[in-house]
Amino acid sequence: MLIWEKNIPAYLTGKTNIVRFVVFTAVFALIFINIYAPFGVNTWYNKVTELQLFFYSSLVILFGMLVIVISRILMWQFSRKKALRYSEYAGWIFGEIVSMALAYTLIQKLLLDGTADFTIVFKKSVQITALVILLPYAILWLYLSLQEKSRLLEKLSKAPEKETIPTGMIPFHDEKQVLRISVKSEDLLYLESADNYVYIHFLDHNKISKYLVRNSLKKLEPELVRRGLLRCHRSYMVNFEKVKLIKKVKDGLNIELDLPEKVSLPVSKTYIDLIIRKFTDTQT
């Protein structure tokens, strides 16, 4: 898989680190604009004192950071529902650059030099804004990457010995890799996704019970497939040893489990071939 199609590290969209991105970029931009004097701010020297210039440039940066704040809030909300890929993250940053450049172009046209050519000013603003944003982003990304690696190394060094799971038991860990429950493979029925949680349905003294774990099917799937469970739907994984029959219905296929009470699970189009092939293999 190309790197552009891979998901970005989760720490880039964490709430605390998003605040760090905004604050660090604001400080960097404030220093940059007062030293390098882009966007024509050096023309203010004839009108205002250096202290006033610092105040006005701070307002300009504050306006630009408002764009970043709105963008990062939207990014945080989006990332809670779906992980961002590198290609999407790069496109998002490009959108921030263009939005800020447009804002600075309007400021220069309306407040500084109304006779300046809009296209020329905009192109220059894009170049300068890219420098103002990409440099602190790259520095902070590197810092967070090193911090994350240090955290993982520290976690590994302090990690307790791996839990001893009895043979025939299927362990279920939460998103922090803490063991929450282990179920006998012959008692496990199916898993049901519920946003950031998973319901584990199993037999307890011949009665169907369920246990809620904070995790996702996507993270649990690789280990569970090796233990005989099969994905049949975006929201379901089933212990195929418990499948009694596969029935064609109006919307596709349904799986019925070998239980006293009727339990039926949907099979989505994505997994129909896999389920039929598995069912066929078990009959030969």
C-alpha positions as CSV (number, residue, x, y, z in Angstrom):
1,M,0.0,0.0,0.0
2,L,1.3,3.5,-1.0
3,I,2.0,5.8,1.9
4,W,-0.6,8.2,0.6
5,E,-3.3,5.6,1.3
6,K,-2.1,4.8,4.8
7,N,-3.6,6.5,7.8
8,I,-1.7,9.2,9.5
9,P,-0.5,8.7,13.2
10,A,-3.3,9.2,15.6
11,Y,-1.3,11.7,17.7
12,L,-1.6,14.2,14.8
13,T,-5.3,14.6,15.4
14,G,-5.3,14.4,19.2
15,K,-7.0,17.3,20.9
16,T,-3.9,18.3,22.9
17,N,-1.6,18.2,19.9
18,I,-4.0,20.1,17.7
19,V,-3.8,22.9,20.3
20,R,0.0,22.6,20.2
21,F,-0.1,23.0,16.4
22,V,-2.2,26.2,16.6
23,V,-0.2,27.8,19.4
24,F,3.3,26.9,18.0
25,T,2.3,28.1,14.5
26,A,0.9,31.4,15.9
27,V,4.1,32.1,17.8
28,F,6.3,31.2,14.8
29,A,4.2,33.3,12.5
30,L,4.3,36.3,14.8
31,I,8.1,36.2,15.0
32,F,8.3,35.6,11.3
33,I,6.1,38.5,10.3
34,N,7.9,41.0,12.5
35,I,11.4,39.9,11.2
36,Y,10.7,39.1,7.6
37,A,7.9,41.7,7.1
38,P,5.9,39.8,4.5
39,F,2.5,40.9,3.1
40,G,3.7,44.5,2.9
41,V,3.8,45.2,6.6
42,N,7.1,47.0,6.2
43,T,5.2,49.8,4.6
44,W,3.5,50.5,7.9
45,Y,6.8,51.8,9.4
46,N,6.1,55.3,8.0
47,K,2.7,55.3,9.7
48,V,3.1,53.6,13.1
49,T,5.7,52.9,15.7
50,E,7.4,49.5,16.0
51,L,5.3,48.7,19.1
52,Q,2.1,49.6,17.1
53,L,3.4,47.5,14.2
54,F,3.8,44.6,16.6
55,F,0.2,45.1,17.7
56,Y,-1.2,45.3,14.2
57,S,0.8,42.3,13.0
58,S,-0.5,40.4,16.0
59,L,-4.0,41.1,14.8
60,V,-3.1,39.9,11.3
61,I,-1.7,36.6,12.8
62,L,-4.7,36.3,15.0
63,F,-7.0,36.5,12.0
64,G,-4.9,33.9,10.2
65,M,-4.9,31.6,13.2
66,L,-8.7,31.8,13.3
67,V,-8.7,30.0,9.9
68,I,-6.3,27.3,11.4
69,V,-8.5,27.0,14.6
70,I,-11.6,26.4,12.6
71,S,-9.8,24.0,10.3
72,R,-8.3,22.0,13.1
73,I,-11.7,21.8,15.0
74,L,-13.2,20.3,11.8
75,M,-10.3,18.0,11.4
76,W,-10.6,16.7,15.0
77,Q,-14.4,16.1,14.6
78,F,-13.8,14.3,11.3
79,S,-11.0,12.1,12.6
80,R,-13.3,10.9,15.4
81,K,-15.4,9.2,12.8
82,K,-12.8,8.3,10.2
83,A,-9.0,8.1,10.3
84,L,-7.3,10.6,7.9
85,R,-5.0,9.2,5.2
86,Y,-1.8,11.0,4.3
87,S,-3.3,12.2,1.0
88,E,-6.3,13.6,2.9
89,Y,-4.0,15.3,5.5
90,A,-1.9,16.8,2.8
91,G,-5.0,18.1,1.0
92,W,-6.3,19.5,4.3
93,I,-3.0,21.5,4.9
94,F,-3.1,22.7,1.3
95,G,-6.6,24.0,2.0
96,E,-5.4,25.8,5.1
97,I,-2.6,27.5,3.1
98,V,-5.0,28.6,0.4
99,S,-7.6,29.9,2.9
100,M,-5.0,31.9,4.9
101,A,-3.4,33.2,1.7
102,L,-6.7,34.4,0.5
103,A,-7.4,36.1,3.8
104,Y,-4.0,37.9,3.8
105,T,-4.5,38.9,0.1
106,L,-7.8,40.6,1.0
107,I,-6.2,42.3,4.0
108,Q,-3.4,43.7,1.8
109,K,-5.9,44.8,-0.9
110,L,-8.4,46.4,1.4
111,L,-6.1,47.9,4.1
112,L,-2.6,48.4,2.5
113,D,-2.5,48.7,-1.2
114,G,-5.8,48.6,-3.2
115,T,-4.0,49.1,-6.5
116,A,-2.0,45.9,-6.3
117,D,-2.8,43.1,-8.7
118,F,-4.9,40.5,-6.9
119,T,-3.3,37.5,-8.7
120,I,0.2,38.6,-8.0
121,V,-0.5,39.3,-4.4
122,F,-2.4,36.0,-4.0
123,K,0.5,34.0,-5.5
124,K,3.0,35.7,-3.2
125,S,0.7,35.2,-0.2
126,V,0.5,31.4,-1.0
127,Q,4.3,31.2,-1.1
128,I,4.8,33.0,2.2
129,T,1.8,31.3,4.0
130,A,3.2,27.9,2.9
131,L,6.5,28.9,4.5
132,V,4.8,30.2,7.7
133,I,2.7,27.0,8.1
134,L,4.9,24.2,6.8
135,L,8.0,25.0,8.8
136,P,6.3,24.9,12.2
137,Y,4.1,22.0,11.2
138,A,7.2,20.0,10.1
139,I,9.1,20.9,13.3
140,L,6.2,20.0,15.6
141,W,5.4,16.8,13.6
142,L,9.1,15.7,14.1
143,Y,8.8,16.6,17.8
144,L,5.6,14.7,18.3
145,S,7.0,11.7,16.4
146,L,10.0,11.5,18.6
147,Q,7.8,12.0,21.7
148,E,5.5,9.1,20.6
149,K,8.5,6.8,20.0
150,S,9.8,7.6,23.4
151,R,6.4,7.0,25.0
152,L,6.1,3.6,23.2
153,L,9.7,2.6,24.3
154,E,8.9,3.6,27.9
155,K,5.6,1.6,27.7
156,L,7.4,-1.5,26.4
157,S,10.1,-1.2,29.1
158,K,7.4,-1.1,31.8
159,A,5.0,-3.5,30.2
160,P,3.9,-6.4,32.5
161,E,4.4,-9.9,31.5
162,K,1.8,-11.1,28.9
163,E,-1.3,-12.5,30.4
164,T,-1.5,-16.3,30.4
165,I,-4.6,-17.2,28.5
166,P,-5.8,-20.8,29.0
167,T,-5.9,-23.0,25.9
168,G,-9.2,-22.7,24.1
169,M,-10.0,-19.3,25.4
170,I,-10.3,-16.2,23.2
171,P,-9.0,-13.0,24.9
172,F,-10.5,-9.6,24.3
173,H,-8.6,-6.4,25.0
174,D,-9.7,-2.8,25.0
175,E,-8.2,0.0,22.9
176,K,-5.4,0.3,25.5
177,Q,-4.6,-3.4,25.3
178,V,-5.9,-4.2,28.7
179,L,-7.5,-7.6,28.9
180,R,-11.2,-7.3,29.7
181,I,-12.7,-10.8,29.1
182,S,-11.8,-14.2,27.8
183,V,-14.4,-16.5,26.3
184,K,-14.2,-20.2,25.5
185,S,-14.1,-20.6,21.7
186,E,-17.1,-23.0,21.8
187,D,-19.2,-20.4,23.7
188,L,-18.4,-17.4,21.6
189,L,-21.2,-16.5,19.1
190,Y,-20.6,-13.3,17.4
191,L,-19.3,-9.7,17.7
192,E,-21.3,-6.6,17.1
193,S,-19.9,-3.1,16.4
194,A,-21.4,-0.1,18.2
195,D,-19.4,3.1,17.3
196,N,-16.2,2.9,19.4
197,Y,-17.3,-0.2,21.2
198,V,-17.8,-3.9,20.5
199,Y,-20.5,-6.1,22.0
200,I,-19.2,-9.7,22.6
201,H,-22.1,-12.1,22.4
202,F,-21.5,-15.5,24.0
203,L,-23.2,-18.4,25.9
204,D,-23.2,-18.3,29.6
205,H,-24.9,-21.4,31.1
206,N,-26.7,-21.9,27.8
207,K,-28.1,-18.4,27.9
208,I,-27.0,-15.7,25.5
209,S,-25.0,-12.9,27.3
210,K,-23.1,-9.9,26.0
211,Y,-20.1,-7.9,27.2
212,L,-19.1,-4.4,26.1
213,V,-15.5,-3.6,25.3
214,R,-14.2,-0.2,24.1
215,N,-12.4,-1.2,20.9
216,S,-13.2,-1.6,17.2
217,L,-13.9,-4.6,15.0
218,K,-11.2,-3.4,12.7
219,K,-8.5,-3.6,15.4
220,L,-9.8,-7.0,16.7
221,E,-10.3,-8.6,13.4
222,P,-6.7,-9.8,12.6
223,E,-6.4,-11.8,15.8
224,L,-10.0,-13.1,15.6
225,V,-9.7,-14.4,12.1
226,R,-6.9,-16.6,13.2
227,R,-9.2,-18.0,15.8
228,G,-12.0,-19.0,13.4
229,L,-14.2,-15.9,13.4
230,L,-15.3,-14.4,10.1
231,R,-16.4,-10.9,9.1
232,C,-19.9,-11.1,7.5
233,H,-20.9,-7.5,7.7
234,R,-19.4,-4.0,8.5
235,S,-20.9,-4.4,12.0
236,Y,-20.6,-8.1,12.6
237,M,-18.1,-11.0,13.0
238,V,-19.4,-14.5,13.6
239,N,-17.9,-17.7,15.0
240,F,-18.4,-19.9,12.0
241,E,-18.6,-23.0,14.1
242,K,-21.9,-21.7,15.3
243,V,-23.5,-21.2,11.9
244,K,-26.4,-23.4,11.2
245,L,-27.5,-22.2,7.8
246,I,-27.2,-19.4,5.3
247,K,-30.5,-18.2,3.9
248,K,-31.2,-16.0,0.9
249,V,-33.4,-13.1,1.7
250,K,-34.7,-10.1,-0.2
251,D,-31.7,-7.9,0.6
252,G,-29.1,-10.6,0.2
253,L,-28.1,-13.3,2.7
254,N,-28.7,-14.0,6.3
255,I,-26.8,-16.2,8.7
256,E,-28.6,-18.2,11.3
257,L,-26.8,-19.5,14.4
258,D,-27.2,-23.0,15.8
259,L,-29.0,-21.9,19.0
260,P,-32.4,-22.7,20.7
261,E,-33.5,-19.1,20.2
262,K,-33.3,-17.6,16.7
263,V,-30.3,-15.4,16.1
264,S,-30.0,-14.1,12.5
265,L,-27.1,-11.9,11.2
266,P,-27.0,-10.0,7.9
267,V,-24.3,-10.7,5.3
268,S,-23.4,-7.6,3.3
269,K,-22.5,-7.8,-0.4
270,T,-18.8,-7.3,0.4
271,Y,-18.6,-10.5,2.3
272,I,-21.1,-12.8,0.4
273,D,-18.4,-14.6,-1.6
274,L,-16.2,-15.1,1.5
275,I,-19.1,-16.5,3.5
276,I,-20.3,-18.9,0.7
277,R,-16.8,-20.1,0.1
278,K,-16.3,-20.8,3.8
279,F,-19.6,-22.5,4.1
280,T,-18.8,-24.7,1.0
281,D,-15.4,-25.6,2.4
282,T,-17.0,-26.8,5.7
283,Q,-19.3,-29.1,3.8
284,T,-16.6,-30.9,1.8
